[in-house]
Amino acid sequence: MARRLLRGLVAALPAFLAACTVGPNFKAPAPPAPTAGYAPVATLRATFGEGPQLRWWETFGNPRLNALVERALAGNKSLEASNATLARARERIAAVAGQRLPQIDANARVEHQQVNLSAFGLDPSSFGGSLGNPEFTLYTVGGGVRYDLDPFGKNRRSLEQTRAEAEAQLRQTEAAHLTIAGRVVNQVLTIAALDDRIAAAQELIAENRRNVALTDRKRRGGEGTLVEVLSAESQLTADQAGLPALEQQRAEARDMLALLIGVSPAELGPTDFALAAFALPTPVPVAVPSALVHKRPDILASEAQLHAATAAVGVATANLYPDISLGATLTQSSTDLGSLLSSGSRGFDIFGGLMAPIFHGGTLRAERRGAEAGMRAAAATYQQTVLEAFTQVSDLLAALGNDAATLANQQQAADVAARSLQLSRRSYEVGNSGVLQVLDASRAYQRARLAVLDARSRQYLDIARLYVATAGGWTGPAAVPAAAP
């Protein structure tokens, strides 16, 4: 009967201890309604649902872009540091979890000593004083076990906090991968736009050279003046002067791309692109607010930090309560190495201990109040992160809705400018107008073409930014394991 009662008590002890875990239990914030969070935008370029796929950059349909993103995810040094930090956080979980198990240690000691019998109130002469105080070598081996019952859940809350901190690091690492992928796509699209601008500038320079040849031919034929030739040459020189700046921007963009990939510019390889080589995703998948809070890494990291702050309140609360530990030691000590393991050299100790805080000058309660303030701060930070995410997505949706209209208007303006330039040149050739009209039409056409390129580039970049703003997930290490019951 007594044994059954003892076994029942032992079986019920874990449940009893788990039920005594003090402090608030974390509850994930409720997601917003599916239609809440974004400002209404009239656009046909976005569909709302779960959001983009993990490898969202593949929707641009450029294998070279895909290869560059893969190189960056494998070689970027910042990602390498983030991965190592995540590995450290995972090992921290194992370290804290191990503290909840019985702690077993072994020890061995050899010491040579002389006992001062007078220190114990004994007269050495009574033990054969001619020999003085006894001198001997003592051999000791043994071990001990200690287990913290954790009656109020301090260790459990510590493990919960550590797991949440590792979860936050996982999400930060995920955000780092998403950011690097987005920056690579952004940089490649920027290079493509610069390549298109350089090609347009070179075409305009060729056009200016034709204007110079035209005015010079008319001057030689007696129908033009040197002033007209100089005006055309001035326009040519001005357009040529702008080309090195574009070349410099492309070189800087290329160097930044190499840095993102984790190689030197010499190892990067060719980076000649054009926006026409990229598919324009239509429509763009966008995560609804209720899905975004479960996908976007910065929101998930903020939620995990709130979880860690909540568990920290439990740790601080448990510090106000007593702690109970059990343990035992076993030692074998002998002055004769041959009899060290005999039963006559054995000693043991079984103990239980209780430590309860009595007076700490208000430190423990101040620490709990500080932890509670940290939890409130983490909750406010989470709410702010969600609001900022919704605002960012709303802004990008608005930009996406305007990009197509802007591009259409700019393309129409460029068509009109091209027609005007064609008519102006023909009018000049037949003598109905002067060269200044041709040059003005040429400048207007140049501005219109560059505006089209800017609008098209902005459209691609806004789509890429929207993908980054609503994407989630990562194909790297698995999520942090769930806490053990």
C-alpha positions, 0 to 999 in steps of 0.5 A, spaced: 500 500 500 505 504 501 509 503 495 503 504 491 502 511 494 509 512 493 509 511 486 502 515 485 506 521 488 512 520 484 507 519 477 503 525 479 509 530 481 511 532 474 504 534 473 503 538 480 510 541 478 507 543 471 501 546 474 505 551 479 508 554 473 508 562 475 507 568 471 503 570 465 502 564 459 503 567 452 498 568 447 499 570 440 496 576 438 489 575 434 490 576 426 486 582 423 480 581 419 482 579 412 480 586 409 483 590 414 489 594 414 490 596 407 488 602 404 483 601 398 486 601 391 483 601 384 488 596 381 488 590 376 495 588 378 494 585 384 491 579 387 489 578 394 490 571 398 496 568 401 501 572 397 507 570 393 511 564 393 518 562 396 522 563 390 518 569 388 524 572 384 523 567 379 516 570 376 521 575 373 522 569 368 530 571 367 534 565 369 541 569 370 537 573 375 535 567 378 542 564 378 545 571 381 540 570 387 542 563 388 549 565 389 547 571 394 544 566 398 549 561 398 555 566 399 553 573 402 557 574 408 552 577 412 547 571 411 553 567 413 554 571 420 546 571 421 546 563 420 552 562 425 548 567 430 542 562 429 546 556 430 548 559 436 541 561 439 539 553 437 545 551 441 543 555 447 536 552 447 540 545 448 544 548 454 538 551 457 534 545 456 540 541 459 539 544 466 532 541 467 535 534 467 539 531 473 546 534 473 551 528 474 558 530 476 564 525 477 571 527 481 577 524 483 583 527 487 590 525 490 592 529 496 598 528 500 597 532 507 600 532 514 594 533 519 595 538 525 592 534 531 593 540 535 588 544 531 583 539 533 585 539 540 589 533 540 596 531 543 600 528 538 604 525 543 598 520 545 599 518 538 606 516 538 609 523 539 616 521 536 613 521 530 609 527 530 603 529 526 601 524 521 603 524 514 599 520 508 597 520 501 589 520 500 586 517 494 579 519 493 574 518 487 566 519 487 561 523 484 554 526 485 547 528 482 543 534 483 536 535 481 532 542 481 525 540 482 523 547 479 517 547 483 514 554 481 517 553 473 523 558 473 527 553 469 521 552 465 520 559 463 527 560 462 527 554 457 520 558 454 524 564 453 530 561 450 526 558 445 522 564 443 529 568 443 531 563 438 525 563 434 526 571 433 533 569 431 530 565 426 525 570 423 531 575 423 535 570 419 529 569 414 528 576 414 536 577 412 535 572 406 529 575 404 532 582 404 538 580 400 534 576 395 530 583 394 537 587 394 540 583 389 533 583 384 533 591 385 540 591 383 539 587 377 533 591 375 537 597 376 543 595 372 538 593 367 535 600 367 542 603 367 543 599 361 537 601 357 539 609 359 546 608 356 543 605 350 538 610 349 543 616 350 548 612 345 542 612 340 541 620 342 548 621 341 548 618 334 541 622 332 545 628 334 551 626 330 546 626 324 543 633 326 550 635 326 551 632 319 545 635 316 546 642 318 553 642 316 551 639 309 546 645 308 551 650 310 556 647 305 550 648 300 549 655 302 542 654 305 545 654 312 549 658 317 555 656 322 551 658 328 546 652 326 552 647 325 555 650 332 548 649 335 547 642 333 555 640 335 553 643 342 547 639 343 552 633 341 557 635 346 552 636 352 549 629 351 556 626 350 558 629 357 552 625 360 554 618 358 560 618 363 556 619 369 551 613 367 557 609 366 559 610 373 552 609 376 552 602 372 559 601 375 557 602 382 551 598 381 555 592 379 560 593 384 554 593 389 551 587 386 558 583 387 558 585 394 551 582 395 553 576 392 560 575 396 565 576 391 570 581 388 567 585 382 572 581 378 569 575 379 562 577 378 562 575 371 558 579 365 552 583 368 549 586 361 541 586 362 535 590 359 528 591 362 526 587 356 529 581 358 524 580 364 517 578 364 512 583 368 509 579 373 501 580 372 498 580 376 502 580 382 500 576 388 499 580 395 498 577 402 492 579 405 493 582 412 491 576 416 496 572 412 501 577 412 502 577 420 503 569 419 508 570 413 512 577 414 519 575 418 519 582 421 512 581 424 514 574 426 520 576 429 517 581 433 511 576 436 517 571 438 520 577 442 513 579 445 513 571 447 520 572 450 518 578 454 512 574 457 516 568 459 521 573 462 516 575 467 515 568 469 522 567 470 522 574 475 516 572 478 519 565 480 525 568 483 520 571 488 518 563 490 522 558 494 526 553 490 527 546 492 533 541 490 535 534 491 541 531 491 546 525 493 554 524 493 558 517 493 565 517 495 571 512 495 577 515 500 583 511 502 590 512 503 591 505 500 590 505 492 589 498 492 583 498 497 580 505 494 574 501 491 573 497 497 566 497 501 570 500 507 572 506 503 565 508 501 561 514 504 555 517 501 550 523 502 543 524 501 540 531 501 534 536 500 535 543 500 530 549 500 532 556 499 527 562 499 528 569 498 527 573 505 530 580 504 533 582 497 532 590 498 526 590 493 531 587 488 527 581 486 520 585 485 523 591 481 526 586 477 519 583 476 516 590 475 522 591 469 520 585 466 513 587 466 515 593 463 519 590 458 513 585 456 509 592 455 514 595 450 514 588 446 507 588 445 507 596 443 513 594 438 509 588 435 503 593 434 508 598 431 511 593 426 504 590 424 502 597 422 508 599 419 508 593 415 501 594 413 503 602 411 508 599 407 504 594 403 499 600 402 504 605 399 506 599 394 499 597 392 498 605 391 504 605 387 503 599 383 496 602 381 499 608 378 505 605 375 501 602 369 498 609 368 504 613 368 508 608 363 502 609 358 502 616 359 509 617 358 509 612 352 504 616 349 508 623 350 514 619 347 510 617 341 508 624 340 515 627 341 518 622 336 513 624 331 514 632 332 522 630 331 521 627 325 516 633 322 521 638 325 527 635 321 523 634 315 521 641 315 528 643 316 530 639 310 526 643 306 527 650 309 521 651 312 524 652 319 530 653 323 535 648 326 533 650 333 526 647 332 529 641 330 534 641 337 528 643 341 524 637 338 530 633 339 531 635 347 523 634 348 524 627 345 530 625 349 526 627 355 520 623 353 524 617 352 528 617 359 521 618 362 519 612 359 525 608 361 524 611 368 517 609 369 518 602 366 524 601 371 520 604 377 514 599 375 519 593 375 522 595 382 515 597 385 513 590 384 520 587 386 519 591 393 512 589 393 514 581 393 519 583 399 514 586 403 509 581 402 513 574 402 515 570 407 518 563 408 525 561 407 528 554 405 534 554 410 534 551 417 527 548 419 524 552 425 525 552 432 523 545 435 517 546 439 517 546 447 517 539 450 511 538 455 
